[in-house]
Amino acid sequence: MTIERIVSFLPSATELLYELGVKDRIFGVTHECLYPEDAKSKPRVITSVLNPDVLGSKEIDDKIIDLMRNGQDIFMLDEKNLINAKPDLIVSQEICEVCSAYTNQVNKALSILDKKPEVHVLNPNDLEGILSSIDELAKKIGKEKQGTVLRKSLEKRIEYIKSKKFEKRPRVLCIEWVEPFFTSGHWIPEMVELAGGKNLISIKGEKSRRMAFEEVKNENPEIIIMMPCGFDTARTISEYKNILENNDMWKKLEAVKTNNIYAVDANSYFSKPSIRTITGLEILAKIIQPQIFGELDIPQNSFKQI
């Protein structure tokens, strides 16, 4: 069966579909599908019950815990837009029920659609998984050739980073949420190691988890990279200044004393298993090994030293 009408429940899938050249086959996206610019014009089939723009880190965390404790969904299905989309294919994920629409929304979608679409689930936990997801989705929509070209171009960029030798690997801690602290899991530990750092606390392929300040203090990182899930660089700096900047215990950490704290645009390059994660790898390389990767060209405002 030819896939003519696609609905994406996942921002990284939307980005990939555009890159594979099938934007005219996309008939529904989520409220978080903001890239590329054209994605904003597509009907939204998923919205959130939260507005993170008006809530602080702790308020967002509290609200999510409350919703999950009460068995309520974080994401809502726009049934009218979904029915109008008449999808042959829904692309979804099973990585994190907090980050994007999850199994509940897929099941609900299938229950209300008369013509049952195929469901394609993306579950990458590391860089190889992200590259494989390109092959899988490209094959599913009949764009294998474009998928191969895209994968090879990304592999070339990864290989460039891998080809470098590092005399010293600084101890690096990436933080995925500020209040409370969360580790940066999944693909981030691998990216830190490839970019010339020694990754602390989190483990490659494992989910993010809550972490205590004691863990941070015991590891005493030389570089700290703030990458709160879904936040851009400016929002991350604002959270940092509100929550951590004047914290006396925080000020005792080596990375803070040596002014090696960085904010990155996590929403664009780190939070999602998207093809732009390879840009995230280049950003980390530039932060962790600036002498070696100083010439790398990365997007404006993608990171800032705090």
C-alpha positions, 0 to 999 in steps of 0.5 A: 500500500502506498502511504499518501497521508501521514500524521506525525505524533513526534517532532523528530519524525516531522523533521525527518519527513520534511528532510525526506521530501514528503511535506505534501503527504503530512496532514497532521502534526503536534503543537511541538512540531515547529521545525522546519518553519512550514511545519507550523502551518500543518493541522495540529492533531496533538496539543498539551494540557501544559503551557510550559512558557508560563511555568517554572521548572519545579511547577512543570515537574509538579504538574506532570507528577500530579497528572501521572499520579491521577492517571491523566494524559499530558497530551490531548488528541484533536479528534476533529483534525485527526479525522480530517487528516484520514491518515494511512500512517501514524508515526509515534514513539515509545521513548518518553511519555512526558516528551511526546504523545505516547501509546495512549494517544495512538490507541485513542486515535485508532479507536476513533478512525474508521479506516485504521492506519498503519502505526510506525513506532520510532524508539531510538536510544542512541545515535545508531538508533537515530540513524536506523530510524531514518532507514526504517521510516524512509523505507516505510514511505518509499523514500529509501534512496533519499534516506540513504543519502541523508544517513550517509551525510550524517555519518560523515559528520559523526566520523569527522568528530570520531576521527580526532584524538584527545589528549585530555578528556574533561569530566562533563555533566549534562543536566536535563532538568534544573528543579529537580535535577535530572540526568541527561540519558539516552543518546547524550552520554554517547555524544559527550564521549564522542565529543571528547569528554568523560561523561558523568553520572548518566549511562548510554542508552538509559533513560533520564532519571532524577539525581541528587545534588550529592551525586553532582558534588561527589563527581565535581564536574569540570564542565556542566552543560545545562540542557533542560528538555524542551528549552532553548538557550535563552530559557535555560539561562533564565532558569539557571539564573533564577534557580542556581546562580546564587546557590552557595553549594552550587558555587563550590563546584569546580565547573562553577568556579572556573566559569565552565557552565554552558546553556544549549538549545536543548529543544532543537538539538538534544531533547529529541532523537532527531537528525538535528541531534548530529548538530548537537554532537558538533555543539558538544564538541565545540564546548568540550574540545574548543581547541580541536573543534574551533572551526566547526560551523554551528547554528547561531544561539545554539549554545552560550557560556553562562 
